[in-house]
Amino acid sequence: MGIDPNNPIVKLCAEGIGAEMAGRRDEAAKLYQDAWEAKTNDCEGCIAAHYVARLQPTPQAALLWNSEALRLAESADGAGLREFLPSLYLNLGKSHEDLGNFAAAEKFYRLAGNEAAVLPPGEYAETVKRGIHRGLARVTNASGEEAAARQA
């Protein structure tokens, strides 16, 4: 990816992931928030917002942060975020799905699928692609159930 692992914002988010994976959610949330407050450009803001979204207390708040991450990615100039887009779209799909917005969720899952072609082979790419596949399966199933319920 075009993201510098030595960037201070990236380092804060990486520390946050470590804390989150160790079950220290409050510590992780603080690290993500610290990254957000320390951002100096749209690229850093995108990365920080992406992680802040992970620990939001409501689906609406997660959608707001995921939308902000995408907005910043789109406005970042030459920041090397192209390989980050599939994950951003995937998370927006999940946010919409959690809110019952299945058409919007499907749109973002499909965008994630289209962008996933840029990902280099590896565990990260496979994780994102599995998430896309599962998300599309869930919203397709949910949309079908909704349609059946309306016709009944």
N, C-alpha and C positions, 0 to 999 in steps of 0.2 A: 504494500500500500504506500501511497505517497505521504503518509503521516509520519512525522518525525518522532521517534520514541523518546528522544531527549528533550522534547518540548515540555516546559513546566506544566502546562495544562494537561497534556497527555500523561505525564507522570502522576499528577494528582488523580486523574481518572483511573489509571492503572492501580494506584494504591487503593482507591475506592472499590475496584473490582475485587482485589484481594480481601478487603474487609467484608464486602458483601458475600463473597464465597465462604468466608469463615463464620458467617452468621452475625456479623457485627453491622447490622443495617443502619443504625443511627450514625455510626462512625463513617460508613460509606456515604450516606446521604450528606453528611457535613463535608466530606472530601469533594463530592460532586458539586455541592453548592460553592465551596471555595474555588473550584475550577471555574465555575460560571462567573463568579465575582472577579476573578483575576484575568479573564479573557482580554486579549488586546486586539483581536480582529475577528472577522466572520468565521474563518476556519476554526479557530479555537472555540468560538461561541457555539458552532455547530456540534463540535465534539462534546463540549460540556453539557449542552442542552440534551443531547442524545443520552447521556448518562444520568442527568437529573431526572429525566422522564422515567427511568427504570423504577424509581422508588416513590412514585407519587401515590398519595392515599386514595385517589379516585380515578376512574377511567377518564373522566373529563379533564382532570389535571394532566394525566399522562398524554392525552391527545394534544393539549395545548403545548406541552414541552416538545413532543414529537414533531408537531407542526412548525414550531420555532426552529428546531434543528434542521428541518428541510429548507425552511426559508433562508436560513443562514448559509446552508450548503449551496443553495442556488445563487446567493449573492456573493459568495466567496470568489475572489478572482484568482484563477490559476493556483488554487490551493491544493490540488491533488486529491480532491474528495470523491472522484468518480467511483472508486472502489468501495466507498462508504455508502453510496446511494442504495444498493440493494438492502442493506440493513435498515436504513432510514425508512424506505418504503415498506419493508416487512413490519417494522414497528408501528408505522401509521396504519397498516392493514389491521394489525392486532388491536390497536386502540379503537378503530371503527368497529371491529367485530365485537369487542367488549361492550360497546355502547349499543349493539344491535343494528348498526348501520351496515348491513351485509353487502349492499351494492357498492358502497364506498370502500369497504374492506376488500372486496374482490378486485376493484380497480387498483388499489395499492399493492395487493399481492401479485397481480399481473405485471404491474410496473417493476416490482422487485424481481420477478422472474425474467423480464426482458433485460434488466440491468445486470443480472447475475452472470451473464456471459463474460463480463469483464473481469470476474474474480479469478485470480490464479488458483490452480488446483491445490487442494489441501483441506485440512480440517475445518478452517473457517468457512470456506466456500461450501463444503458439504453441510455444515450446520445451517447456514443461511438457506441453502436449497431445500433442506428437509423442512425448515420452518415455513417456507413458501408453499411447498407441497401440502403440508398439513393444514395450513391456513386456508388454502383454496378448497381442500376437501371439506373442512368444517363449514365454510360459508356457503359452498354449493349445497351441502346437505341442509343447512339451516334455511337457505332461500327456498329450497324445494319443500321443506316442511311448512314454511310460512305460506307458500302458495297453496298447498294442499289444505291447510287450515282455513284459508279464505274461501276456498271453493266448497268446503263442507257446510 
